[in-house]
Amino acid sequence: MKIKILILLVTLPFLAFSQDVVGKWKTIDDDTGKAKSIVEIFEDNGKIFGKISQILTPGEENKKCTECKGDLKDKPITGMLILKDLKKDVKEWNGGTILDPNNGKVYKCYIVLENDNKLKVRGFIGFSIIGRTQYWYRME
């Protein structure tokens, strides 16, 4: 019995870490299938946020969000906060939003860790059935 408890105590921190969405994630362009950007996901006061830390498409490194509204209009996409206010709910993070800097629109969002290195990102309008899914891949 003591051995089982010891094994549990040793492996528990690794299991908790492996289920963490915090880190850098590579996004893939829906049209070309090529790596598009790096999004850095971080936690602040129990909520998850994500910002674009790097644009990988050659020639677009200094691209601005021309379609964004309000304070984000014509601001650089690099450094832009695109994931906001996601909260942990059993196996997914939800209740927040995602900004698509290509069209300037903000969508409801949830994310699910498919495995340690693959993140399902779903943006939608109204109900999650009406939306788009992307898969992001953890950077090493």
DRENTORKOL-3810 file (N, C-alpha, C; in nm, 4 decimals):
REM DRENTORKOL-3810
@n.u->0.0820; n.v->-0.1190; n.w->0.0000; ca.u->0.0000; ca.v->0.0000; ca.w->0.0000; c.u->0.0865; c.v->0.1256; c.w->0.0000
@n.u->0.1957; n.v->0.1245; n.w->0.0786; ca.u->0.2835; ca.v->0.2403; ca.w->0.0845; c.u->0.3485; c.v->0.2680; c.w->-0.0507
@n.u->0.3792; n.v->0.1613; n.w->-0.1237; ca.u->0.4411; ca.v->0.1768; ca.w->-0.2557; c.u->0.3438; c.v->0.2460; c.w->-0.3512
@n.u->0.2159; n.v->0.2077; n.w->-0.3474; ca.u->0.1154; ca.v->0.2700; ca.w->-0.4345; c.u->0.1015; c.v->0.4186; c.w->-0.4042
@n.u->0.1019; n.v->0.4541; n.w->-0.2777; ca.u->0.0915; ca.v->0.5948; ca.w->-0.2390; c.u->0.2151; c.v->0.6706; c.w->-0.2852
@n.u->0.3315; n.v->0.6107; n.w->-0.2691; ca.u->0.4557; ca.v->0.6739; ca.w->-0.3125; c.u->0.4544; c.v->0.6968; c.w->-0.4638
@n.u->0.4114; n.v->0.5971; n.w->-0.5396; ca.u->0.4037; ca.v->0.6113; ca.w->-0.6860; c.u->0.3075; c.v->0.7232; c.w->-0.7231
@n.u->0.1941; n.v->0.7293; n.w->-0.6571; ca.u->0.0962; ca.v->0.8337; ca.w->-0.6836; c.u->0.1543; c.v->0.9715; c.w->-0.6547
@n.u->0.2233; n.v->0.9864; n.w->-0.5422; ca.u->0.2817; ca.v->1.1149; ca.w->-0.5050; c.u->0.3916; c.v->1.1579; c.w->-0.6020
@n.u->0.4651; n.v->1.0626; n.w->-0.6555; ca.u->0.5726; ca.v->1.0941; ca.w->-0.7489; c.u->0.5170; c.v->1.1308; c.w->-0.8869
@n.u->0.4138; n.v->1.0609; n.w->-0.9323; ca.u->0.3618; ca.v->1.0842; ca.w->-1.0676; c.u->0.2596; c.v->1.1959; c.w->-1.0758
@n.u->0.1941; n.v->1.2310; n.w->-0.9674; ca.u->0.0895; ca.v->1.3327; ca.w->-0.9697; c.u->0.1367; c.v->1.4668; c.w->-1.0258
@n.u->0.2517; n.v->1.5188; n.w->-0.9845; ca.u->0.2961; ca.v->1.6462; ca.w->-1.0423; c.u->0.3160; c.v->1.6388; c.w->-1.1937
@n.u->0.3635; n.v->1.5262; n.w->-1.2445; ca.u->0.3835; ca.v->1.5116; ca.w->-1.3885; c.u->0.2500; c.v->1.5059; c.w->-1.4616
@n.u->0.1520; n.v->1.4398; n.w->-1.4037; ca.u->0.0193; ca.v->1.4348; ca.w->-1.4650; c.u->-0.0429; c.v->1.5725; c.w->-1.4697
@n.u->-0.0293; n.v->1.6494; n.w->-1.3648; ca.u->-0.0843; ca.v->1.7849; ca.w->-1.3630; c.u->-0.0154; c.v->1.8715; c.w->-1.4665
@n.u->0.1164; n.v->1.8592; n.w->-1.4789; ca.u->0.1900; ca.v->1.9398; ca.w->-1.5757; c.u->0.1515; c.v->1.9029; c.w->-1.7184
@n.u->0.1308; n.v->1.7727; n.w->-1.7439; ca.u->0.1024; ca.v->1.7284; ca.w->-1.8801; c.u->-0.0338; c.v->1.7776; c.w->-1.9281
@n.u->-0.1213; n.v->1.8166; n.w->-1.8374; ca.u->-0.2528; ca.v->1.8644; ca.w->-1.8750; c.u->-0.2594; c.v->2.0166; c.w->-1.8817
@n.u->-0.1463; n.v->2.0823; n.w->-1.8902; ca.u->-0.1401; ca.v->2.2272; ca.w->-1.8869; c.u->-0.1368; c.v->2.2852; c.w->-2.0283
@n.u->-0.2210; n.v->2.3845; n.w->-2.0544; ca.u->-0.2236; ca.v->2.4489; ca.w->-2.1864; c.u->-0.1270; c.v->2.5658; c.w->-2.1933
@n.u->-0.0700; n.v->2.6045; n.w->-2.0802; ca.u->0.0230; ca.v->2.7169; ca.w->-2.0763; c.u->0.1482; c.v->2.6813; c.w->-2.1551
@n.u->0.1924; n.v->2.7744; n.w->-2.2382; ca.u->0.3131; ca.v->2.7534; ca.w->-2.3171; c.u->0.2992; c.v->2.8155; c.w->-2.4547
@n.u->0.3922; n.v->2.7802; n.w->-2.5425; ca.u->0.3916; ca.v->2.8336; ca.w->-2.6788; c.u->0.3372; c.v->2.7286; c.w->-2.7749
@n.u->0.2482; n.v->2.7739; n.w->-2.8633; ca.u->0.1783; ca.v->2.6859; ca.w->-2.9567; c.u->0.1920; c.v->2.7380; c.w->-3.0991
@n.u->0.2203; n.v->2.6462; n.w->-3.1904; ca.u->0.2316; ca.v->2.6802; ca.w->-3.3325; c.u->0.0940; c.v->2.6656; c.w->-3.3967
@n.u->0.0495; n.v->2.7710; n.w->-3.4672; ca.u->-0.0770; ca.v->2.7657; ca.w->-3.5384; c.u->-0.0504; c.v->2.7309; c.w->-3.6847
@n.u->-0.1498; n.v->2.6719; n.w->-3.7477; ca.u->-0.1370; ca.v->2.6276; ca.w->-3.8864; c.u->-0.2400; c.v->2.7010; c.w->-3.9718
@n.u->-0.1979; n.v->2.7507; n.w->-4.0870; ca.u->-0.2874; ca.v->2.8193; ca.w->-4.1793; c.u->-0.3875; c.v->2.7196; c.w->-4.2371
@n.u->-0.5168; n.v->2.7522; n.w->-4.2290; ca.u->-0.6218; ca.v->2.6630; ca.w->-4.2783; c.u->-0.6104; c.v->2.6373; c.w->-4.4279
@n.u->-0.5663; n.v->2.7374; n.w->-4.5040; ca.u->-0.5616; ca.v->2.7247; ca.w->-4.6500; c.u->-0.4352; c.v->2.6556; c.w->-4.7007
@n.u->-0.3198; n.v->2.6924; n.w->-4.6437; ca.u->-0.1932; ca.v->2.6405; ca.w->-4.6960; c.u->-0.1410; c.v->2.5191; c.w->-4.6203
@n.u->-0.1854; n.v->2.5010; n.w->-4.4954; ca.u->-0.1346; ca.v->2.3920; ca.w->-4.4128; c.u->0.0036; c.v->2.4198; c.w->-4.3562
@n.u->0.0538; n.v->2.5420; n.w->-4.3755; ca.u->0.1863; ca.v->2.5786; ca.w->-4.3259; c.u->0.1755; c.v->2.6488; c.w->-4.1906
@n.u->0.2846; n.v->2.6422; n.w->-4.1146; ca.u->0.2900; ca.v->2.7113; ca.w->-3.9859; c.u->0.2698; c.v->2.8601; c.w->-4.0083
@n.u->0.1827; n.v->2.9201; n.w->-3.9264; ca.u->0.1448; ca.v->3.0600; ca.w->-3.9471; c.u->0.1968; c.v->3.1527; c.w->-3.8375
@n.u->0.1838; n.v->3.1089; n.w->-3.7118; ca.u->0.2257; ca.v->3.1948; ca.w->-3.6020; c.u->0.2544; c.v->3.1118; c.w->-3.4773
@n.u->0.3106; n.v->3.1803; n.w->-3.3786; ca.u->0.3303; ca.v->3.1224; ca.w->-3.2465; c.u->0.2420; c.v->3.2018; c.w->-3.1504
@n.u->0.1574; n.v->3.1287; n.w->-3.0762; ca.u->0.0724; ca.v->3.1904; ca.w->-2.9754; c.u->0.1233; c.v->3.1469; c.w->-2.8390
@n.u->0.1463; n.v->3.2453; n.w->-2.7533; ca.u->0.1900; ca.v->3.2164; ca.w->-2.6163; c.u->0.0678; c.v->3.2213; c.w->-2.5255
@n.u->0.0349; n.v->3.1062; n.w->-2.4666; ca.u->-0.0791; ca.v->3.0965; ca.w->-2.3763; c.u->-0.0276; c.v->3.1073; c.w->-2.2331
@n.u->-0.0957; n.v->3.1913; n.w->-2.1543; ca.u->-0.0549; ca.v->3.2123; ca.w->-2.0155; c.u->-0.1782; c.v->3.2232; c.w->-1.9256
@n.u->-0.1540; n.v->3.2068; n.w->-1.7966; ca.u->-0.2613; ca.v->3.2163; ca.w->-1.6984; c.u->-0.2479; c.v->3.3463; c.w->-1.6216
@n.u->-0.3614; n.v->3.4093; n.w->-1.5930; ca.u->-0.3642; ca.v->3.5297; ca.w->-1.5115; c.u->-0.4907; c.v->3.5252; c.w->-1.4254
@n.u->-0.4737; n.v->3.5206; n.w->-1.2945; ca.u->-0.5862; ca.v->3.5150; ca.w->-1.2001; c.u->-0.6841; c.v->3.4037; c.w->-1.2310
@n.u->-0.6326; n.v->3.2839; n.w->-1.2611; ca.u->-0.7172; ca.v->3.1672; ca.w->-1.2838; c.u->-0.7806; c.v->3.1598; c.w->-1.4212
@n.u->-0.7505; n.v->3.2539; n.w->-1.5085; ca.u->-0.8045; ca.v->3.2523; ca.w->-1.6444; c.u->-0.6904; c.v->3.2370; c.w->-1.7447
@n.u->-0.7247; n.v->3.1836; n.w->-1.8610; ca.u->-0.6261; ca.v->3.1612; ca.w->-1.9666; c.u->-0.6379; c.v->3.2709; c.w->-2.0724
@n.u->-0.5221; n.v->3.3189; n.w->-2.1170; ca.u->-0.5125; ca.v->3.4205; ca.w->-2.2214; c.u->-0.4075; c.v->3.3751; c.w->-2.3217
@n.u->-0.4109; n.v->3.4315; n.w->-2.4412; ca.u->-0.3093; ca.v->3.3987; ca.w->-2.5407; c.u->-0.2793; c.v->3.5165; c.w->-2.6300
@n.u->-0.1501; n.v->3.5362; n.w->-2.6569; ca.u->-0.1097; ca.v->3.6453; ca.w->-2.7460; c.u->-0.0204; c.v->3.5907; c.w->-2.8557
@n.u->-0.0255; n.v->3.6546; n.w->-2.9691; ca.u->0.0605; ca.v->3.6160; ca.w->-3.0809; c.u->0.1998; c.v->3.6693; c.w->-3.0513
@n.u->0.2947; n.v->3.5790; n.w->-3.0336; ca.u->0.4307; ca.v->3.6217; ca.w->-3.0029; c.u->0.5187; c.v->3.6300; c.w->-3.1264
@n.u->0.4768; n.v->3.5619; n.w->-3.2346; ca.u->0.5571; ca.v->3.5654; ca.w->-3.3572; c.u->0.4705; c.v->3.5263; c.w->-3.4766
@n.u->0.4868; n.v->3.5980; n.w->-3.5867; ca.u->0.4244; ca.v->3.5609; ca.w->-3.7138; c.u->0.5307; c.v->3.4899; c.w->-3.7960
@n.u->0.4984; n.v->3.3716; n.w->-3.8461; ca.u->0.5965; ca.v->3.2891; ca.w->-3.9168; c.u->0.5896; c.v->3.3024; c.w->-4.0686
@n.u->0.4834; n.v->3.3627; n.w->-4.1206; ca.u->0.4687; ca.v->3.3780; ca.w->-4.2646; c.u->0.5642; c.v->3.4862; c.w->-4.3144
@n.u->0.6578; n.v->3.4501; n.w->-4.4036; ca.u->0.7529; ca.v->3.5494; ca.w->-4.4537; c.u->0.6811; c.v->3.6688; c.w->-4.5178
@n.u->0.7285; n.v->3.7888; n.w->-4.4825; ca.u->0.6714; ca.v->3.9114; ca.w->-4.5362; c.u->0.5542; c.v->3.9658; c.w->-4.4557
@n.u->0.5042; n.v->3.8890; n.w->-4.3576; ca.u->0.3896; ca.v->3.9344; ca.w->-4.2781; c.u->0.4265; c.v->3.9606; c.w->-4.1319
@n.u->0.5552; n.v->3.9604; n.w->-4.1031; ca.u->0.6010; ca.v->3.9757; ca.w->-3.9648; c.u->0.5527; c.v->4.1066; c.w->-3.9011
@n.u->0.5346; n.v->4.2106; n.w->-3.9808; ca.u->0.4929; ca.v->4.3413; ca.w->-3.9294; c.u->0.3482; c.v->4.3749; c.w->-3.9658
@n.u->0.2706; n.v->4.2732; n.w->-3.9986; ca.u->0.1315; ca.v->4.2933; ca.w->-4.0404; c.u->0.0488; c.v->4.3566; c.w->-3.9285
@n.u->-0.0445; n.v->4.4417; n.w->-3.9700; ca.u->-0.1333; ca.v->4.5083; ca.w->-3.8744; c.u->-0.2753; c.v->4.4559; c.w->-3.8901
@n.u->-0.3541; n.v->4.4714; n.w->-3.7863; ca.u->-0.4924; ca.v->4.4248; ca.w->-3.7869; c.u->-0.5812; c.v->4.5343; c.w->-3.8471
@n.u->-0.5854; n.v->4.5386; n.w->-3.9788; ca.u->-0.6619; ca.v->4.6429; ca.w->-4.0479; c.u->-0.8124; c.v->4.6230; c.w->-4.0353
@n.u->-0.8560; n.v->4.5010; n.w->-4.0090; ca.u->-0.9992; ca.v->4.4706; ca.w->-3.9973; c.u->-1.0506; c.v->4.4794; c.w->-3.8531
@n.u->-0.9596; n.v->4.4963; n.w->-3.7579; ca.u->-1.0009; ca.v->4.5050; ca.w->-3.6174; c.u->-1.0777; c.v->4.6338; c.w->-3.5931
@n.u->-1.1555; n.v->4.6312; n.w->-3.4859; ca.u->-1.2346; ca.v->4.7477; ca.w->-3.4458; c.u->-1.1745; c.v->4.8098; c.w->-3.3197
@n.u->-1.2141; n.v->4.9317; n.w->-3.2916; ca.u->-1.1759; ca.v->4.9993; ca.w->-3.1677; c.u->-1.0275; c.v->5.0192; c.w->-3.1515
@n.u->-0.9792; n.v->4.9939; n.w->-3.0294; ca.u->-0.8389; ca.v->5.0180; ca.w->-2.9949; c.u->-0.7411; c.v->4.9299; c.w->-3.0726
@n.u->-0.7879; n.v->4.8182; n.w->-3.1255; ca.u->-0.6991; ca.v->4.7267; ca.w->-3.1973; c.u->-0.6832; c.v->4.7622; c.w->-3.3452
@n.u->-0.7639; n.v->4.8524; n.w->-3.3949; ca.u->-0.7597; ca.v->4.8922; ca.w->-3.5362; c.u->-0.6186; c.v->4.9378; c.w->-3.5733
@n.u->-0.5629; n.v->4.8743; n.w->-3.6777; ca.u->-0.4315; ca.v->4.9074; ca.w->-3.7332; c.u->-0.3151; c.v->4.8868; c.w->-3.6357
@n.u->-0.3364; n.v->4.8066; n.w->-3.5324; ca.u->-0.2284; ca.v->4.7728; ca.w->-3.4389; c.u->-0.1536; c.v->4.6500; c.w->-3.4901
@n.u->-0.0250; n.v->4.6357; n.w->-3.4538; ca.u->0.0511; ca.v->4.5178; ca.w->-3.4944; c.u->-0.0119; c.v->4.3893; c.w->-3.4408
@n.u->-0.0165; n.v->4.2873; n.w->-3.5256; ca.u->-0.0709; ca.v->4.1586; ca.w->-3.4836; c.u->0.0246; c.v->4.0892; c.w->-3.3868
@n.u->0.1545; n.v->4.1038; n.w->-3.4097; ca.u->0.2520; ca.v->4.0478; ca.w->-3.3165; c.u->0.2359; c.v->4.1178; c.w->-3.1821
@n.u->0.2167; n.v->4.0401; n.w->-3.0779; ca.u->0.1948; ca.v->4.0938; ca.w->-2.9444; c.u->0.0472; c.v->4.1096; c.w->-2.9089
@n.u->-0.0402; n.v->4.0897; n.w->-3.0082; ca.u->-0.1834; ca.v->4.1091; ca.w->-2.9865; c.u->-0.2431; c.v->3.9952; c.w->-2.9041
@n.u->-0.3266; n.v->4.0321; n.w->-2.8077; ca.u->-0.3980; ca.v->3.9357; ca.w->-2.7246; c.u->-0.5174; c.v->3.8840; c.w->-2.8048
@n.u->-0.5177; n.v->3.7530; n.w->-2.8358; ca.u->-0.6264; ca.v->3.6978; ca.w->-2.9170; c.u->-0.7161; c.v->3.6018; c.w->-2.8393
@n.u->-0.6647; n.v->3.5394; n.w->-2.7349; ca.u->-0.7450; ca.v->3.4532; ca.w->-2.6472; c.u->-0.7669; c.v->3.5276; c.w->-2.5162
@n.u->-0.8936; n.v->3.5315; n.w->-2.4708; ca.u->-0.9219; ca.v->3.6045; ca.w->-2.3468; c.u->-1.0207; c.v->3.5295; c.w->-2.2587
@n.u->-0.9920; n.v->3.5316; n.w->-2.1291; ca.u->-1.0869; ca.v->3.4946; ca.w->-2.0236; c.u->-1.1390; c.v->3.3511; c.w->-2.0262
@n.u->-1.0585; n.v->3.2557; n.w->-2.0710; ca.u->-1.1016; ca.v->3.1161; ca.w->-2.0681; c.u->-1.0848; c.v->3.0596; c.w->-1.9272
@n.u->-1.1856; n.v->2.9842; n.w->-1.8830; ca.u->-1.1819; ca.v->2.9245; ca.w->-1.7495; c.u->-1.1875; c.v->2.7731; c.w->-1.7606
@n.u->-1.1182; n.v->2.7063; n.w->-1.6705; ca.u->-1.1139; ca.v->2.5599; ca.w->-1.6682; c.u->-1.2505; c.v->2.5051; c.w->-1.6299
@n.u->-1.2976; n.v->2.4083; n.w->-1.7094; ca.u->-1.4258; ca.v->2.3420; ca.w->-1.6838; c.u->-1.4058; c.v->2.1937; c.w->-1.7140
@n.u->-1.3690; n.v->2.1175; n.w->-1.6154; ca.u->-1.3376; ca.v->1.9754; ca.w->-1.6241; c.u->-1.2242; c.v->1.9524; c.w->-1.7248
@n.u->-1.2550; n.v->1.9155; n.w->-1.8511; ca.u->-1.1500; ca.v->1.8827; ca.w->-1.9486; c.u->-1.1270; c.v->1.9916; c.w->-2.0525
@n.u->-1.1995; n.v->2.1024; n.w->-2.0437; ca.u->-1.1805; ca.v->2.2086; ca.w->-2.1411; c.u->-1.1746; c.v->2.3435; c.w->-2.0713
@n.u->-1.1271; n.v->2.4426; n.w->-2.1444; ca.u->-1.1265; ca.v->2.5801; ca.w->-2.0995; c.u->-1.2280; c.v->2.6518; c.w->-2.1884
@n.u->-1.3232; n.v->2.7224; n.w->-2.1277; ca.u->-1.4288; ca.v->2.7853; ca.w->-2.2076; c.u->-1.4745; c.v->2.9151; c.w->-2.1429
@n.u->-1.5783; n.v->2.9749; n.w->-2.2011; ca.u->-1.6346; ca.v->3.0977; ca.w->-2.1470; c.u->-1.5612; c.v->3.2227; c.w->-2.1887
@n.u->-1.4648; n.v->3.2088; n.w->-2.2771; ca.u->-1.3874; ca.v->3.3239; ca.w->-2.3214; c.u->-1.4083; c.v->3.3521; c.w->-2.4689
@n.u->-1.3170; n.v->3.4292; n.w->-2.5243; ca.u->-1.3267; ca.v->3.4691; ca.w->-2.6648; c.u->-1.1943; c.v->3.4507; c.w->-2.7366
@n.u->-1.2046; n.v->3.4480; n.w->-2.8692; ca.u->-1.0862; ca.v->3.4455; ca.w->-2.9552; c.u->-1.1056; c.v->3.5482; c.w->-3.0662
@n.u->-1.0008; n.v->3.6212; n.w->-3.0954; ca.u->-1.0006; ca.v->3.7203; ca.w->-3.2030; c.u->-0.9325; c.v->3.6612; c.w->-3.3239
@n.u->-0.9962; n.v->3.6733; n.w->-3.4393; ca.u->-0.9328; ca.v->3.6352; ca.w->-3.5658; c.u->-0.8781; c.v->3.7632; c.w->-3.6279
@n.u->-0.7462; n.v->3.7844; n.w->-3.6231; ca.u->-0.6892; ca.v->3.9094; ca.w->-3.6751; c.u->-0.7011; c.v->3.9222; c.w->-3.8275
@n.u->-0.7349; n.v->3.8136; n.w->-3.8963; ca.u->-0.7530; ca.v->3.8228; ca.w->-4.0417; c.u->-0.8800; c.v->3.8969; c.w->-4.0786
@n.u->-0.9844; n.v->3.8827; n.w->-3.9948; ca.u->-1.1098; ca.v->3.9518; ca.w->-4.0274; c.u->-1.1553; c.v->4.0470; c.w->-3.9178
@n.u->-1.0816; n.v->4.0527; n.w->-3.8083; ca.u->-1.1129; ca.v->4.1446; ca.w->-3.6995; c.u->-1.2306; c.v->4.1033; c.w->-3.6131
@n.u->-1.2837; n.v->3.9841; n.w->-3.6345; ca.u->-1.4014; ca.v->3.9402; ca.w->-3.5605; c.u->-1.3624; c.v->3.8659; c.w->-3.4333
@n.u->-1.4487; n.v->3.8794; n.w->-3.3325; ca.u->-1.4303; ca.v->3.8128; ca.w->-3.2043; c.u->-1.5379; c.v->3.7052; c.w->-3.1914
@n.u->-1.4949; n.v->3.5862; n.w->-3.1533; ca.u->-1.5848; ca.v->3.4716; ca.w->-3.1417; c.u->-1.5796; c.v->3.4149; c.w->-3.0006
@n.u->-1.6862; n.v->3.3475; n.w->-2.9593; ca.u->-1.6799; ca.v->3.2679; ca.w->-2.8381; c.u->-1.5796; c.v->3.1566; c.w->-2.8641
@n.u->-1.5240; n.v->3.1015; n.w->-2.7581; ca.u->-1.4149; ca.v->3.0061; ca.w->-2.7787; c.u->-1.4085; c.v->2.9034; c.w->-2.6670
@n.u->-1.3646; n.v->2.7846; n.w->-2.7036; ca.u->-1.3206; ca.v->2.6871; ca.w->-2.6037; c.u->-1.1988; c.v->2.6153; c.w->-2.6590
@n.u->-1.1158; n.v->2.5655; n.w->-2.5667; ca.u->-0.9972; ca.v->2.4903; ca.w->-2.6054; c.u->-0.9930; c.v->2.3607; c.w->-2.5252
@n.u->-0.9417; n.v->2.2565; n.w->-2.5892; ca.u->-0.9288; ca.v->2.1252; ca.w->-2.5265; c.u->-0.7914; c.v->2.0703; c.w->-2.5600
@n.u->-0.7221; n.v->2.0213; n.w->-2.4589; ca.u->-0.5928; ca.v->1.9579; ca.w->-2.4801; c.u->-0.6178; c.v->1.8161; c.w->-2.5291
@n.u->-0.5927; n.v->1.7912; n.w->-2.6581; ca.u->-0.6139; ca.v->1.6586; ca.w->-2.7171; c.u->-0.5101; c.v->1.5596; c.w->-2.6647
@n.u->-0.3863; n.v->1.6047; n.w->-2.6572; ca.u->-0.2780; ca.v->1.5317; ca.w->-2.5922; c.u->-0.1758; c.v->1.6359; c.w->-2.5486
@n.u->-0.0638; n.v->1.5944; n.w->-2.4940; ca.u->0.0323; ca.v->1.6912; ca.w->-2.4400; c.u->0.0757; c.v->1.7962; c.w->-2.5416
@n.u->0.0738; n.v->1.7612; n.w->-2.6692; ca.u->0.1297; ca.v->1.8492; ca.w->-2.7715; c.u->0.0301; c.v->1.8960; c.w->-2.8763
@n.u->-0.0987; n.v->1.8690; n.w->-2.8585; ca.u->-0.2004; ca.v->1.9069; ca.w->-2.9565; c.u->-0.3187; c.v->1.9708; c.w->-2.8858
@n.u->-0.3504; n.v->2.0932; n.w->-2.9271; ca.u->-0.4571; ca.v->2.1709; ca.w->-2.8658; c.u->-0.5682; c.v->2.1955; c.w->-2.9676
@n.u->-0.6892; n.v->2.1572; n.w->-2.9325; ca.u->-0.8057; ca.v->2.1845; ca.w->-3.0160; c.u->-0.8583; c.v->2.3220; c.w->-2.9775
@n.u->-0.8705; n.v->2.4114; n.w->-3.0769; ca.u->-0.9181; ca.v->2.5474; ca.w->-3.0551; c.u->-1.0437; c.v->2.5660; c.w->-3.1391
@n.u->-1.1559; n.v->2.5954; n.w->-3.0730; ca.u->-1.2838; ca.v->2.6087; ca.w->-3.1431; c.u->-1.3391; c.v->2.7486; c.w->-3.1202
@n.u->-1.3556; n.v->2.8226; n.w->-3.2298; ca.u->-1.4204; ca.v->2.9533; ca.w->-3.2260; c.u->-1.5582; c.v->2.9395; c.w->-3.2871
@n.u->-1.6581; n.v->3.0083; n.w->-3.2286; ca.u->-1.7942; ca.v->2.9902; ca.w->-3.2773; c.u->-1.8811; c.v->3.1122; c.w->-3.2478
@n.u->-1.9939; n.v->3.1157; n.w->-3.3186; ca.u->-2.0955; ca.v->3.2183; ca.w->-3.2984; c.u->-2.2155; c.v->3.1497; c.w->-3.2353
@n.u->-2.2623; n.v->3.1994; n.w->-3.1241; ca.u->-2.3806; ca.v->3.1397; ca.w->-3.0606; c.u->-2.3512; c.v->3.0031; c.w->-3.0028
@n.u->-2.3869; n.v->2.8997; n.w->-3.0774; ca.u->-2.3645; ca.v->2.7621; ca.w->-3.0339; c.u->-2.2374; c.v->2.7084; c.w->-3.0976
@n.u->-2.1689; n.v->2.6190; n.w->-3.0274; ca.u->-2.0396; ca.v->2.5699; ca.w->-3.0761; c.u->-2.0504; c.v->2.4894; c.w->-3.2046
@n.u->-2.1702; n.v->2.4511; n.w->-3.2430; ca.u->-2.1864; ca.v->2.3759; ca.w->-3.3680; c.u->-2.1618; c.v->2.4654; c.w->-3.4904
@n.u->-2.1801; n.v->2.5968; n.w->-3.4735; ca.u->-2.1585; ca.v->2.6915; ca.w->-3.5833; c.u->-2.0250; c.v->2.7606; c.w->-3.5595
@n.u->-1.9197; n.v->2.7056; n.w->-3.6177; ca.u->-1.7891; ca.v->2.7638; ca.w->-3.5953; c.u->-1.6799; c.v->2.6922; c.w->-3.6727
@n.u->-1.5579; n.v->2.7140; n.w->-3.6277; ca.u->-1.4408; ca.v->2.6573; ca.w->-3.6945; c.u->-1.3433; c.v->2.6042; c.w->-3.5895
@n.u->-1.2836; n.v->2.4907; n.w->-3.6207; ca.u->-1.1858; ca.v->2.4287; ca.w->-3.5320; c.u->-1.0480; c.v->2.4340; c.w->-3.5959
@n.u->-0.9499; n.v->2.4656; n.w->-3.5154; ca.u->-0.8101; ca.v->2.4567; ca.w->-3.5555; c.u->-0.7385; c.v->2.3697; c.w->-3.4536
@n.u->-0.6263; n.v->2.3153; n.w->-3.4949; ca.u->-0.5396; ca.v->2.2427; ca.w->-3.4031; c.u->-0.4069; c.v->2.3162; c.w->-3.3971
@n.u->-0.3629; n.v->2.3438; n.w->-3.2757; ca.u->-0.2353; ca.v->2.4082; ca.w->-3.2521; c.u->-0.1418; c.v->2.3048; c.w->-3.1908
@n.u->-0.0118; n.v->2.3214; n.w->-3.2166; ca.u->0.0870; ca.v->2.2231; ca.w->-3.1741; c.u->0.1912; c.v->2.2884; c.w->-3.0838
@n.u->0.2176; n.v->2.2204; n.w->-2.9716; ca.u->0.3091; ca.v->2.2757; ca.w->-2.8715; c.u->0.4495; c.v->2.2896; c.w->-2.9292
@n.u->0.5109; n.v->2.4026; n.w->-2.8982; ca.u->0.6512; ca.v->2.4272; ca.w->-2.9346; c.u->0.7386; c.v->2.3642; c.w->-2.8268
@n.u->0.8498; n.v->2.3094; n.w->-2.8684; ca.u->0.9416; ca.v->2.2472; ca.w->-2.7706; c.u->1.0463; c.v->2.3449; c.w->-2.7260
END
